[in-house]
Amino acid sequence: MTTRMIKNFEEFFNYALTIKGKNVVVVQPNNEETLSAVVDAKNLGLADFHLVGDESLINQTLKKLNGNPADYFIYNIASTEEAIIKSFELIHNKTCHVLMKGSVDTSTLMKAVFDPKNNLRTGNLFSDVFIFEYPQRQENKFVMITDGGLNLQPNLEEKIGLIKNAVRVANALGNNNPKVAILSASEKVNPKLQSSIDAAELKRLNQEGKITGCVVDGPMALDLAISPQSAIEKNYKSEVAGNADIIVAPSIESANSLAKSTQYFANLPHAQVIVGGIVPILIPSRADKREEKLRTIALGVLMSN
């Protein structure tokens, strides 16, 4: 963990490049989109890469991208099931420190990750954390959204897990006491709205010292979480209001939509990682641009440190 706050992706890359000796295993990198990011990351010196898939296709694509196959560890395994098994083996024997999805189907890979017999669990909740630059915010640092990838309708206990995982990501970025906003429709508790009830309970647990390493407040609508002006106008006194570092959404669809809006409406730079297992897991979207995949690889390296 860095001792200074990482405020943007330029500082983020500079720090990631100081982390040496990390190896990323990519499950079935049988497509140009994945390998282009891998080649970029390798050329930058972010990590070494172990490529598990169709060797002929991997070699052909690497050469097309001006990559040298000799610079990579390549395992010729065409079967999806066997490629996943080999990738997990490289994690368990500590050859590799980050697991990355290639062209393998996401649900197939994650089903194997979740399977207890594959020993990738730690006892913690698996969750997706999306980070992005928000230059308009009062304090110049990253904002995080969870969970737009894994947990469908998290209950109170699962939301505690989401907070803990997001705090770990914040810590890796040098934010040692992040401000956590628990989203709902407004700042008032509504007995008919479970997200507002959960938010108030999470705030109470934080105040009682049962959720630590952060400051939790809620329920909050999005404007109150990120807009200082909104906090002033609503006369809402809170360390979190208007300056949230972590936004915990009530459902997968709200988190996913919020994260995608930063990308498609505002074109804000972002990265994301799945945490909670024995290694960080990277599931880049097929729609992600090359530089977005590169940022996600760098985040995996940071989280493996």
LOPAPA-222187 format. One record per residue: x, y, z of N, C-alpha, C, O in turn; residue in three letters. Coordinates in steps of 0.05 Angstrom, whole numbers, padded with zeros to 5 digits, always signed. Example, Ala and Ser with C-alpha at 12.3 -4.5 7.8 and 13.67 -1.06 7.14 Angstrom:
+00264-00114+00156+00246-00090+00156+00264-00066+00156+00285-00066+00169ALA+00257-00045+00142+00273-00021+00143+00258+00001+00157+00268+00023+00161SER
***
This chain:
+00017-00024+00000+00000+00000+00000+00017+00025+00000+00037+00026+00015MET+00011+00044-00017+00026+00069-00018+00020+00086+00006-00002+00085+00018THR+00040+00102+00014+00036+00120+00038+00026+00147+00030+00020+00164+00047THR+00023+00152+00003+00012+00178-00005-00012+00174-00023-00015+00153-00036ARG-00030+00193-00023-00054+00191-00038-00049+00191-00068-00035+00209-00078MET-00059+00172-00083-00058+00172-00112-00083+00186-00122-00106+00177-00117ILE-00080+00208-00136-00102+00226-00142-00114+00223-00171-00136+00230-00176LYS-00098+00211-00189-00107+00209-00217-00093+00186-00230-00075+00174-00218ASN-00100+00180-00255-00089+00157-00268-00059+00161-00276-00045+00141-00280PHE-00050+00185-00279-00022+00190-00284-00005+00181-00260+00014+00166-00263GLU-00013+00190-00236+00000+00181-00212-00003+00151-00208+00015+00137-00198GLU-00026+00141-00214-00033+00113-00212-00014+00095-00228-00003+00076-00218PHE-00009+00103-00253+00010+00088-00270+00038+00090-00260+00053+00071-00259PHE+00046+00114-00252+00073+00118-00241+00078+00100-00217+00100+00089-00214ASN+00058+00098-00200+00062+00081-00176+00062+00051-00184+00078+00036-00174TYR+00043+00043-00202+00042+00015-00210+00068+00006-00222+00076-00017-00219ALA+00082+00024-00236+00107+00017-00249+00130+00012-00229+00150+00001-00236LEU+00126+00021-00204+00147+00016-00184+00144-00012-00171+00161-00021-00157THR+00121-00025-00177+00116-00051-00165+00127-00072-00184+00119-00075-00207ILE+00147-00087-00174+00161-00106-00191+00154-00135-00185+00145-00141-00163LYS+00159-00152-00204+00156-00181-00200+00128-00192-00201+00124-00215-00192GLY+00109-00177-00211+00082-00187-00212+00076-00201-00239+00086-00193-00260LYS+00061-00223-00237+00054-00239-00260+00024-00241-00262+00010-00247-00243ASN+00014-00237-00287-00015-00239-00292-00020-00263-00310-00007-00266-00330VAL-00039-00280-00302-00047-00302-00319-00073-00294-00333-00092-00285-00320VAL-00073-00298-00359-00096-00291-00376-00109-00316-00387-00096-00332-00400VAL-00134-00320-00380-00148-00345-00389-00159-00341-00417-00177-00325-00422VAL-00148-00357-00435-00156-00357-00463-00155-00329-00476-00176-00317-00483GLN-00131-00318-00479-00128-00292-00492-00128-00295-00522-00109-00288-00536PRO-00150-00307-00532-00151-00315-00561-00163-00293-00578-00175-00299-00599ASN-00159-00268-00570-00170-00246-00586-00152-00222-00585-00137-00218-00566ASN-00154-00206-00606-00136-00183-00609-00141-00162-00587-00122-00148-00578GLU-00166-00158-00579-00173-00138-00559-00158-00143-00533-00147-00124-00521GLU-00158-00168-00524-00144-00174-00499-00114-00171-00502-00100-00159-00486THR-00103-00183-00523-00074-00183-00527-00063-00156-00532-00040-00151-00526LEU-00078-00137-00544-00068-00111-00548-00062-00097-00522-00042-00083-00519SER-00080-00101-00502-00075-00089-00475-00052-00103-00461-00036-00091-00448ALA-00050-00130-00465-00028-00145-00453-00001-00135-00464+00018-00131-00449VAL+00001-00132-00491+00025-00122-00503+00033-00094-00493+00056-00089-00486VAL+00013-00077-00491+00018-00050-00480+00029-00051-00452+00048-00038-00445ASP+00016-00068-00435+00024-00070-00407+00052-00082-00404+00068-00073-00388ALA+00058-00102-00421+00084-00114-00421+00106-00094-00429+00127-00092-00417LYS+00100-00079-00451+00119-00059-00461+00124-00037-00440+00146-00027-00439ASN+00104-00030-00425+00107-00010-00404+00123-00021-00380+00134-00005-00365LEU+00123-00047-00377+00136-00059-00354+00118-00062-00330+00128-00064-00307GLY+00091-00063-00334+00072-00066-00312+00074-00094-00299+00071-00096-00275LEU+00078-00114-00316+00077-00142-00306+00088-00160-00327+00092-00152-00350ALA+00093-00186-00319+00097-00207-00339+00071-00222-00342+00054-00222-00324ASP+00068-00235-00365+00042-00247-00372+00045-00277-00379+00062-00285-00394PHE+00026-00293-00368+00024-00321-00373-00002-00325-00389-00024-00319-00379HIS+00000-00334-00414-00023-00335-00432-00031-00364-00436-00016-00380-00447LEU-00055-00371-00427-00064-00398-00428-00087-00401-00448-00109-00391-00444VAL-00080-00414-00471-00100-00416-00492-00089-00428-00517-00071-00445-00516GLY-00100-00421-00540-00091-00432-00566-00065-00419-00574-00064-00396-00583ASP-00043-00434-00571-00016-00423-00575-00012-00412-00603-00001-00390-00607GLU-00022-00426-00623-00019-00417-00651-00033-00390-00655-00021-00372-00667SER-00057-00387-00645-00072-00362-00648-00059-00340-00632-00058-00317-00641LEU-00050-00347-00608-00037-00327-00591-00012-00316-00604-00007-00292-00606ILE+00005-00334-00615+00030-00326-00628+00024-00309-00653+00037-00288-00657ASN+00004-00317-00668-00003-00302-00692-00012-00274-00685-00005-00255-00698GLN-00029-00272-00665-00039-00245-00657-00017-00228-00645-00016-00204-00650THR+00000-00240-00628+00022-00224-00617+00039-00212-00639+00047-00189-00637LEU+00046-00228-00659+00062-00218-00681+00048-00195-00696+00061-00176-00704LYS+00022-00198-00699+00007-00177-00713+00008-00151-00697+00007-00130-00709LYS+00010-00153-00670+00011-00130-00653+00040-00121-00647+00044-00104-00629LEU+00059-00132-00662+00087-00126-00658+00097-00135-00631+00116-00123-00620ASN+00085-00156-00620+00095-00167-00595+00111-00192-00602+00107-00205-00622GLY+00131-00197-00585+00148-00220-00589+00139-00243-00571+00140-00241-00546ASN+00129-00266-00583+00120-00288-00566+00140-00298-00546+00132-00308-00525PRO+00166-00294-00551+00186-00303-00532+00186-00287-00506+00197-00295-00486ALA+00172-00264-00506+00171-00247-00482+00149-00256-00463+00145-00244-00442ASP+00134-00277-00471+00111-00285-00455+00113-00315-00449+00126-00330-00463TYR+00100-00323-00427+00097-00351-00420+00071-00361-00432+00050-00352-00424PHE+00073-00379-00451+00050-00387-00466+00045-00417-00461+00063-00434-00464ILE+00020-00424-00454+00012-00451-00448-00009-00460-00469-00030-00448-00471TYR-00002-00479-00485-00019-00488-00507-00041-00506-00497-00038-00530-00496ASN-00064-00494-00489-00087-00510-00478-00112-00499-00491-00121-00476-00485ILE-00123-00514-00509-00146-00504-00525-00172-00506-00509-00190-00489-00512ALA-00175-00527-00493-00200-00532-00478-00204-00510-00457-00186-00503-00442SER-00229-00499-00456-00235-00478-00436-00232-00488-00408-00220-00475-00391THR-00243-00512-00402-00241-00523-00375-00212-00527-00367-00205-00520-00344GLU-00196-00538-00384-00168-00543-00378-00152-00517-00375-00134-00515-00359GLU-00159-00497-00391-00146-00471-00390-00152-00458-00363-00134-00446-00351ALA-00176-00461-00353-00183-00449-00327-00168-00464-00305-00157-00452-00287ILE-00167-00491-00307-00153-00507-00286-00124-00499-00285-00112-00495-00264ILE-00111-00496-00309-00083-00489-00310-00079-00461-00298-00059-00456-00284LYS-00096-00442-00305-00094-00415-00294-00095-00415-00264-00080-00401-00251SER-00114-00430-00253-00117-00432-00224-00092-00445-00211-00083-00437-00190PHE-00080-00464-00225-00056-00477-00215-00033-00456-00213-00018-00457-00194GLU-00031-00439-00233-00010-00418-00232-00015-00398-00210+00004-00386-00199LEU-00040-00394-00202-00046-00377-00179-00038-00391-00153-00026-00379-00136ILE-00046-00417-00151-00041-00431-00126-00012-00436-00120-00003-00436-00097HIS+00004-00440-00142+00033-00444-00136+00048-00418-00135+00073-00418-00135ASN+00033-00396-00135+00044-00368-00132+00062-00359-00155+00077-00340-00152LYS+00059-00373-00178+00073-00363-00202+00060-00337-00211+00073-00319-00220THR+00033-00335-00208+00018-00312-00217+00003-00299-00194-00005-00313-00175CYS-00001-00273-00196-00012-00257-00174-00038-00243-00182-00052-00232-00164HIS-00046-00245-00207-00071-00232-00217-00083-00251-00237-00069-00263-00254VAL-00110-00254-00236-00124-00270-00256-00140-00252-00274-00155-00235-00265LEU-00137-00256-00301-00150-00238-00320-00165-00255-00340-00155-00275-00350MET-00189-00246-00347-00206-00260-00367-00197-00251-00395-00192-00228-00400LYS-00195-00271-00413-00190-00265-00441-00217-00268-00456-00236-00254-00450GLY-00218-00287-00475-00242-00291-00490-00261-00312-00477-00283-00317-00487SER-00252-00324-00456-00269-00343-00442-00295-00329-00432-00294-00306-00425VAL-00317-00343-00433-00343-00331-00424-00341-00324-00395-00331-00340-00378ASP-00350-00300-00388-00348-00290-00360-00362-00308-00341-00351-00315-00320THR-00386-00317-00347-00401-00334-00328-00387-00361-00324-00388-00372-00302SER-00374-00371-00345-00360-00397-00342-00336-00393-00323-00331-00410-00305THR-00321-00372-00327-00298-00367-00310-00306-00362-00281-00294-00373-00263LEU-00326-00345-00277-00334-00337-00250-00347-00361-00235-00344-00363-00211MET-00361-00378-00250-00372-00402-00237-00349-00419-00225-00352-00430-00203LYS-00327-00421-00240-00304-00436-00230-00291-00422-00207-00282-00435-00188ALA-00289-00395-00208-00278-00380-00186-00294-00384-00161-00282-00387-00139VAL-00320-00384-00163-00337-00386-00139-00338-00414-00128-00345-00418-00105PHE-00331-00434-00144-00333-00462-00135-00313-00467-00112-00289-00464-00116ASP-00322-00474-00088-00304-00477-00065-00281-00497-00070-00260-00494-00058PRO-00286-00517-00087-00265-00537-00091-00241-00526-00105-00219-00538-00105LYS-00244-00502-00118-00221-00490-00132-00204-00472-00114-00184-00462-00123ASN-00213-00468-00089-00197-00455-00069-00187-00427-00076-00164-00420-00071ASN-00205-00411-00089-00198-00383-00093-00212-00365-00073-00208-00340-00074LEU-00228-00376-00056-00243-00361-00036-00225-00355-00012-00206-00370-00006ARG-00232-00334+00002-00218-00327+00028-00237-00327+00051-00228-00324+00074THR-00263-00330+00046-00283-00326+00067-00296-00299+00065-00317-00295+00077GLY-00284-00281+00050-00296-00255+00045-00314-00256+00021-00314-00274+00005ASN-00331-00235+00019-00349-00232-00004-00333-00225-00028-00315-00208-00027LEU-00339-00236-00051-00328-00227-00077-00345-00202-00085-00369-00203-00083PHE-00332-00181-00094-00347-00158-00104-00331-00143-00125-00306-00145-00126SER-00345-00128-00141-00333-00112-00163-00331-00083-00153-00350-00072-00143ASP-00307-00072-00157-00303-00043-00150-00294-00028-00175-00274-00036-00188VAL-00309-00008-00182-00304+00009-00205-00293+00036-00195-00305+00048-00178PHE-00270+00044-00206-00258+00070-00198-00257+00088-00222-00253+00080-00244ILE-00260+00114-00216-00259+00133-00238-00249+00160-00228-00251+00167-00205PHE-00237+00175-00247-00229+00203-00241-00253+00221-00243-00269+00219-00262GLU-00256+00239-00224-00278+00258-00225-00266+00286-00219-00266+00295-00196TYR-00255+00299-00240-00239+00323-00236-00255+00346-00224-00243+00365-00213PRO-00282+00346-00225-00298+00367-00214-00301+00366-00184-00311+00385-00171GLN-00293+00344-00171-00298+00342-00143-00280+00360-00127-00259+00369-00136ARG-00289+00366-00102-00275+00385-00085-00247+00376-00079-00228+00391-00080GLN-00244+00350-00071-00217+00339-00066-00209+00323-00090-00225+00308-00102GLU-00184+00326-00098-00174+00313-00123-00166+00285-00116-00143+00280-00110ASN-00185+00266-00119-00179+00238-00114-00200+00221-00128-00221+00231-00137LYS-00195+00195-00129-00213+00176-00143-00240+00173-00128-00242+00177-00104PHE-00260+00167-00144-00286+00159-00133-00290+00129-00141-00282+00121-00162VAL-00303+00114-00123-00308+00086-00127-00337+00079-00126-00352+00092-00111MET-00346+00061-00143-00374+00051-00143-00374+00021-00139-00359+00007-00152ILE-00392+00011-00122-00395-00017-00119-00425-00023-00113-00438-00008-00099THR-00436-00046-00123-00424-00067-00138-00440-00070-00163-00463-00079-00162ASP-00428-00063-00186-00443-00065-00211-00437-00090-00227-00444-00092-00250GLY-00424-00110-00214-00416-00133-00229-00424-00160-00218-00427-00179-00234GLY-00427-00163-00192-00431-00190-00181-00455-00193-00163-00471-00212-00167LEU-00459-00176-00143-00479-00180-00123-00505-00167-00131-00507-00142-00134ASN-00526-00183-00136-00550-00173-00149-00566-00154-00131-00571-00131-00140LEU-00573-00162-00108-00590-00146-00090-00578-00150-00062-00590-00163-00045GLN-00555-00137-00056-00541-00144-00031-00557-00137-00006-00570-00116-00005PRO-00557-00156+00013-00570-00151+00038-00551-00136+00057-00529-00128+00049ASN-00559-00132+00081-00543-00116+00100-00515-00127+00104-00495-00113+00102LEU-00514-00154+00109-00488-00167+00113-00470-00165+00088-00446-00160+00090GLU-00482-00168+00065-00467-00166+00040-00457-00137+00035-00436-00133+00025GLU-00473-00118+00043-00465-00090+00040-00441-00084+00058-00424-00068+00051LYS-00440-00096+00081-00416-00093+00098-00392-00104+00083-00370-00092+00084ILE-00395-00127+00070-00373-00138+00054-00365-00120+00031-00342-00117+00025GLY-00385-00108+00018-00379-00089-00004-00362-00065+00007-00343-00057-00006LEU-00370-00055+00030-00355-00033+00042-00326-00041+00047-00307-00027+00040ILE-00323-00064+00060-00296-00074+00067-00278-00077+00043-00255-00069+00043LYS-00289-00088+00021-00273-00092-00003-00266-00066-00016-00244-00062-00025ASN-00285-00047-00017-00280-00021-00030-00260-00006-00013-00243+00009-00024ALA-00261-00008+00013-00241+00005+00030-00213-00006+00024-00193+00009+00025VAL-00211-00032+00019-00185-00044+00012-00174-00031-00014-00150-00025-00015ARG-00191-00026-00033-00183-00014-00058-00174+00015-00052-00154+00024-00062VAL-00190+00029-00036-00183+00057-00029-00156+00058-00015-00139+00075-00021ALA-00151+00039+00003-00125+00038+00017-00102+00034-00002-00081+00046+00001ASN-00106+00016-00022-00085+00011-00042-00079+00037-00058-00057+00039-00069ALA-00098+00055-00059-00094+00081-00073-00085+00103-00054-00084+00126-00062LEU-00079+00095-00030-00068+00114-00010-00089+00130+00005-00082+00148+00020GLY-00114+00122+00002-00136+00135+00017-00142+00118+00042-00155+00097+00040ASN-00132+00127+00065-00132+00110+00089-00157+00113+00106-00160+00098+00126ASN-00174+00131+00100-00199+00134+00115-00221+00144+00096-00231+00167+00099ASN-00229+00128+00077-00247+00137+00056-00275+00143+00067-00284+00132+00087PRO-00288+00161+00054-00316+00169+00060-00335+00153+00043-00333+00152+00019LYS-00353+00139+00056-00371+00120+00043-00400+00130+00044-00411+00134+00065VAL-00412+00133+00020-00440+00141+00019-00457+00117+00011-00451+00103-00008ALA-00478+00112+00027-00496+00090+00021-00520+00101+00007-00536+00116+00018ILE-00523+00094-00019-00544+00107-00035-00572+00096-00030-00576+00073-00024LEU-00591+00115-00032-00619+00109-00032-00633+00131-00047-00619+00146-00061SER-00659+00133-00045-00673+00154-00061-00671+00181-00049-00673+00201-00063ALA-00667+00183-00023-00664+00209-00009-00649+00205+00017-00641+00182+00023SER-00645+00227+00032-00631+00225+00057-00649+00217+00080-00640+00214+00103GLU-00674+00213+00075-00693+00205+00096-00698+00175+00096-00700+00163+00074LYS-00700+00164+00120-00706+00135+00122-00736+00131+00116-00753+00144+00128VAL-00741+00113+00097-00769+00106+00090-00773+00077+00097-00760+00060+00087ASN-00792+00072+00116-00796+00044+00124-00805+00025+00102-00804+00001+00105PRO-00813+00037+00079-00821+00020+00056-00798+00016+00037-00801+00002+00016LYS-00775+00028+00042-00752+00027+00024-00728+00014+00038-00715+00027+00055LEU-00723-00011+00031-00702-00026+00046-00675-00013+00044-00659-00014+00063GLN-00668-00001+00021-00642+00011+00018-00638+00033+00038-00615+00037+00047SER-00659+00048+00045-00656+00070+00065-00652+00058+00093-00638+00069+00109SER-00666+00037+00098-00664+00023+00125-00636+00012+00128-00623+00016+00149ILE-00626-00002+00107-00599-00013+00108-00578+00010+00112-00559+00007+00127ASP-00582+00032+00098-00563+00054+00099-00560+00065+00127-00538+00070+00137ALA-00583+00069+00140-00583+00079+00167-00569+00060+00186-00555+00068+00205ALA-00574+00034+00182-00561+00014+00199-00531+00012+00195-00516+00009+00214GLU-00522+00015+00170-00493+00015+00164-00480+00039+00177-00458+00037+00187LEU-00493+00062+00176-00483+00086+00189-00480+00081+00219-00459+00088+00231LYS-00500+00069+00231-00499+00063+00260-00477+00044+00267-00462+00048+00286ARG-00473+00023+00251-00452+00004+00256-00424+00017+00254-00406+00010+00269LEU-00421+00035+00235-00396+00050+00233-00391+00068+00257-00369+00069+00268ASN-00412+00081+00266-00409+00099+00290-00403+00083+00315-00390+00093+00333GLN-00412+00058+00316-00407+00041+00339-00380+00026+00337-00374+00010+00355GLU-00366+00030+00315-00340+00018+00312-00341-00011+00302-00321-00025+00304GLY-00364-00019+00291-00366-00046+00280-00359-00048+00251-00354-00070+00240LYS-00359-00025+00237-00348-00023+00210-00326-00002+00212-00331+00021+00219ILE-00301-00010+00207-00278+00007+00213-00263+00015+00188-00267+00004+00166THR-00244+00034+00191-00226+00042+00169-00239+00061+00150-00228+00065+00128GLY-00262+00072+00157-00276+00090+00138-00297+00106+00154-00302+00101+00178CYS-00309+00125+00141-00332+00140+00152-00356+00134+00134-00355+00139+00110VAL-00377+00124+00146-00401+00115+00131-00424+00134+00137-00429+00141+00161VAL-00439+00142+00117-00463+00158+00121-00484+00150+00100-00477+00141+00078ASP-00509+00153+00108-00531+00147+00091-00556+00145+00107-00555+00145+00132GLY-00579+00143+00095-00582+00142+00065-00577+00169+00052-00580+00190+00064PRO-00568+00168+00027-00562+00191+00011-00571+00187-00017-00566+00165-00028MET-00582+00207-00030-00586+00207-00059-00559+00214-00071-00541+00225-00057ALA-00555+00209-00096-00529+00214-00109-00520+00243-00107-00497+00248-00103LEU-00539+00262-00111-00530+00290-00110-00518+00297-00083-00498+00311-00082ASP-00530+00287-00062-00520+00293-00035-00493+00280-00030-00476+00291-00016LEU-00489+00257-00043-00463+00243-00039-00440+00257-00052-00418+00256-00042ALA-00445+00269-00076-00422+00280-00091-00422+00310-00095-00402+00321-00104ILE-00444+00324-00088-00445+00353-00093-00444+00369-00067-00463+00368-00052SER-00422+00383-00062-00421+00400-00038-00444+00421-00038-00454+00427-00016PRO-00451+00431-00061-00473+00451-00063-00499+00438-00053-00515+00452-00040GLN-00504+00414-00061-00528+00400-00052-00529+00397-00022-00550+00401-00009SER-00506+00390-00010-00504+00388+00019-00510+00414+00033-00524+00415+00054ALA-00500+00436+00021-00505+00463+00033-00535+00470+00031-00547+00479+00050ILE-00546+00465+00007-00575+00473+00003-00594+00456+00020-00614+00466+00028GLU-00586+00431+00025-00603+00414+00042-00596+00416+00071-00608+00404+00089LYS-00576+00433+00077-00566+00437+00105-00560+00411+00118-00567+00406+00141ASN-00546+00394+00103-00540+00367+00113-00511+00367+00122-00492+00369+00106TYR-00507+00365+00148-00480+00366+00160-00469+00338+00162-00479+00321+00176LYS-00448+00333+00147-00436+00307+00146-00408+00308+00133-00403+00324+00115SER-00390+00292+00144-00363+00290+00133-00364+00277+00105-00346+00282+00088GLU-00384+00261+00099-00386+00247+00074-00401+00263+00053-00393+00263+00029VAL-00422+00277+00060-00439+00291+00041-00423+00310+00023-00408+00326+00033ALA-00427+00307-00003-00414+00324-00022-00386+00316-00028-00373+00328-00046GLY-00376+00295-00015-00347+00288-00018-00343+00258-00015-00322+00250-00003ASN-00361+00242-00024-00358+00213-00021-00336+00202-00038-00332+00209-00061ALA-00320+00184-00026-00299+00169-00040-00310+00143-00051-00302+00134-00073ASP-00328+00131-00036-00340+00105-00043-00370+00108-00044-00382+00118-00025ILE-00382+00099-00065-00411+00099-00068-00421+00071-00068-00415+00056-00087ILE-00436+00063-00048-00448+00036-00047-00477+00038-00057-00494+00050-00044VAL-00482+00026-00080-00508+00027-00092-00526+00004-00081-00515-00016-00071ALA-00552+00007-00082-00570-00013-00070-00573-00038-00086-00582-00059-00075PRO-00565-00038-00111-00570-00062-00128-00549-00062-00151-00536-00042-00156SER-00547-00085-00163-00528-00088-00185-00535-00070-00209-00518-00058-00222ILE-00561-00067-00214-00569-00051-00237-00564-00021-00233-00557-00006-00251GLU-00568-00012-00208-00563+00017-00202-00533+00022-00203-00525+00043-00213SER-00517+00004-00192-00488+00008-00192-00477+00006-00220-00460+00022-00228ALA-00487-00013-00235-00477-00017-00263-00484+00007-00280-00468+00017-00296ASN-00509+00017-00278-00517+00040-00293-00502+00065-00286-00493+00081-00303SER-00497+00069-00260-00482+00092-00250-00453+00091-00261-00443+00111-00270LEU-00441+00068-00259-00413+00065-00269-00412+00070-00299-00395+00085-00309ALA-00431+00058-00314-00430+00062-00343-00436+00091-00351-00427+00100-00372LYS-00452+00105-00335-00457+00133-00341-00432+00150-00340-00430+00170-00355SER-00414+00144-00322-00389+00159-00321-00372+00155-00346-00357+00173-00355THR-00376+00131-00358-00361+00124-00383-00374+00136-00408-00361+00148-00424GLN-00400+00132-00410-00413+00138-00436-00425+00166-00437-00426+00178-00458TYR-00433+00178-00414-00442+00205-00414-00420+00225-00410-00419+00247-00423PHE-00401+00218-00392-00380+00238-00385-00352+00231-00395-00334+00247-00392ALA-00349+00207-00405-00323+00198-00416-00300+00201-00395-00278+00210-00402ASN-00306+00193-00371-00287+00195-00349-00269+00170-00349-00279+00148-00352LEU-00243+00173-00346-00225+00150-00345-00232+00132-00321-00238+00142-00299PRO-00230+00106-00326-00239+00088-00305-00223+00061-00306-00208+00056-00325HIS-00226+00045-00285-00216+00018-00284-00233+00003-00264-00248+00015-00249ALA-00231-00024-00265-00247-00039-00245-00233-00066-00239-00218-00076-00255GLN-00240-00076-00216-00227-00101-00206-00247-00116-00189-00264-00104-00175VAL-00245-00142-00189-00260-00159-00170-00242-00167-00147-00220-00177-00152ILE-00250-00161-00123-00234-00167-00099-00250-00185-00081-00274-00189-00084VAL-00236-00196-00061-00249-00214-00041-00238-00242-00043-00242-00258-00024GLY-00223-00248-00065-00211-00275-00067-00182-00274-00060-00172-00254-00049GLY-00167-00296-00066-00139-00297-00059-00122-00280-00077-00099-00273-00071ILE-00133-00272-00101-00119-00254-00119-00140-00235-00132-00163-00242-00132VAL-00131-00212-00141-00149-00195-00156-00158-00208-00182-00142-00223-00194PRO-00182-00204-00191-00193-00215-00215-00201-00193-00234-00216-00174-00226ILE-00193-00194-00259-00199-00173-00279-00217-00185-00300-00211-00205-00313LEU-00240-00171-00304-00260-00179-00324-00265-00155-00342-00286-00143-00340ILE-00246-00149-00359-00250-00126-00377-00274-00130-00395-00278-00152-00406PRO-00289-00109-00400-00312-00111-00418-00302-00112-00447-00281-00100-00454SER-00316-00127-00463-00308-00128-00492-00310-00101-00505-00296-00095-00524ARG-00327-00083-00493-00330-00056-00504-00309-00037-00495-00306-00015-00505ALA-00293-00045-00475-00272-00027-00464-00251-00021-00486-00244-00039-00501ASP-00242+00003-00486-00221+00011-00504-00195+00000-00493-00192-00008-00471LYS-00174+00001-00511-00148-00010-00504-00137+00003-00478-00127-00011-00461ARG-00139+00030-00476-00128+00043-00452-00144+00037-00427-00133+00037-00405GLU-00170+00030-00430-00186+00023-00407-00178-00004-00397-00176-00008-00372GLU-00172-00023-00415-00162-00049-00406-00135-00046-00393-00129-00060-00374LYS-00118-00028-00403-00092-00024-00392-00094-00013-00363-00079-00022-00346LEU-00112+00005-00359-00116+00016-00331-00126-00006-00313-00118-00007-00289ARG-00143-00024-00323-00153-00046-00306-00130-00065-00299-00129-00075-00276THR-00112-00071-00318-00089-00087-00311-00072-00074-00290-00063-00087-00271ILE-00067-00048-00292-00052-00034-00272-00065-00035-00245-00051-00037-00224ALA-00092-00033-00244-00106-00035-00218-00103-00063-00206-00100-00066-00182LEU-00103-00084-00223-00098-00110-00213-00071-00113-00201-00067-00126-00180GLY-00051-00101-00213-00023-00101-00203-00022-00087-00176-00010-00098-00157VAL-00035-00064-00173-00036-00050-00148-00049-00067-00126-00039-00068-00104LEU-00071-00080-00133-00086-00095-00113-00072-00121-00105-00077-00133-00084MET-00053-00130-00122-00038-00155-00116-00014-00149-00098-00002-00168-00088SER-00008-00124-00094+00016-00116-00079+00012-00118-00049+00031-00112-00034ASN
***
